[in-house]
Amino acid sequence: LLVFSGIHDILVIAHAHGVGHQGFVHVDSLQVDEVEVPDFVLRLFMEKYLQPNYPGIGIDSRFALPDRIDTARIGDHELTVTQK
């Protein structure tokens, strides 16, 4: 894809948390070179190019937390993890 050649500045805004040995991430927005990518374009890109190789990835992703980690809270420049 010609649009993805070269070097680009990417900004992803997302929120994440973990509970019950599961991690959750939701992508709120994406910018490429300071241009906001519309939600439907981001979804289309993920479905066509990322999900064939990484089926668990998406706007909303869910994954198992490593052993013994029960919860995780992510804040501005901090991460709080609870182990059991």
C-alpha positions as CSV (number, residue, x, y, z in Angstrom):
1,L,0.0,0.0,0.0
2,L,1.5,3.3,-1.1
3,V,-0.1,5.3,1.7
4,F,1.9,3.3,4.3
5,S,5.3,3.8,2.7
6,G,7.8,6.0,4.5
7,I,7.7,7.3,8.1
8,H,4.6,8.5,9.7
9,D,3.6,9.8,13.1
10,I,0.9,7.7,14.7
11,L,-1.1,8.6,17.8
12,V,-3.5,6.1,19.3
13,I,-5.7,7.0,22.2
14,A,-7.1,4.0,24.1
15,H,-8.2,2.9,27.5
16,A,-7.5,-0.4,29.1
17,H,-8.1,-2.4,32.2
18,G,-7.9,-5.9,33.6
19,V,-10.3,-7.9,35.8
20,G,-10.8,-11.5,36.5
21,H,-7.6,-12.6,34.8
22,Q,-8.7,-10.9,31.5
23,G,-7.3,-7.7,29.9
24,F,-9.4,-5.4,27.9
25,V,-8.4,-2.6,25.5
26,H,-10.7,-0.2,23.6
27,V,-9.2,2.1,20.9
28,D,-10.9,5.5,21.2
29,S,-9.1,7.2,18.3
30,L,-6.3,7.0,15.8
31,Q,-4.4,9.8,14.1
32,V,-1.9,9.4,11.2
33,D,0.3,12.5,10.7
34,E,-2.1,14.6,12.8
35,V,-5.1,13.5,10.6
36,E,-7.9,11.8,12.5
37,V,-8.8,8.4,11.0
38,P,-12.6,7.9,10.9
39,D,-13.9,5.0,12.9
40,F,-15.2,3.1,9.9
41,V,-11.8,3.4,8.1
42,L,-10.0,2.1,11.2
43,R,-12.5,-0.9,11.5
44,L,-12.0,-1.7,7.8
45,F,-8.2,-1.6,8.0
46,M,-8.3,-3.9,11.1
47,E,-10.6,-6.4,9.4
48,K,-8.8,-6.5,6.1
49,Y,-5.1,-6.2,7.1
50,L,-4.6,-6.9,10.9
51,Q,-7.2,-9.5,11.8
52,P,-6.2,-12.1,9.2
53,N,-2.8,-12.4,11.0
54,Y,-3.9,-11.4,14.5
55,P,-7.5,-12.6,15.0
56,G,-7.8,-11.3,18.5
57,I,-7.1,-7.7,17.7
58,G,-9.8,-5.1,17.1
59,I,-11.3,-1.8,18.3
60,D,-12.2,-3.8,21.4
61,S,-9.6,-6.5,22.3
62,R,-9.7,-9.0,25.1
63,F,-6.8,-11.2,26.2
64,A,-5.7,-13.4,29.1
65,L,-3.6,-11.7,31.7
66,P,-0.4,-13.6,32.7
67,D,-0.6,-16.1,35.5
68,R,-1.3,-14.8,39.0
69,I,-2.3,-11.4,37.7
70,D,-6.0,-10.8,38.7
71,T,-6.5,-7.1,37.9
72,A,-4.7,-4.2,36.2
73,R,-5.5,-0.5,36.2
74,I,-3.8,1.8,33.7
75,G,-3.7,5.5,34.4
76,D,-1.6,8.5,33.2
77,H,2.0,7.2,33.3
78,E,1.2,4.5,35.9
79,L,0.1,0.8,36.0
80,T,-1.4,-0.9,39.1
81,V,-1.3,-4.7,39.1
82,T,-3.0,-7.0,41.6
83,Q,-1.6,-10.5,41.9
84,K,-3.2,-13.5,43.6
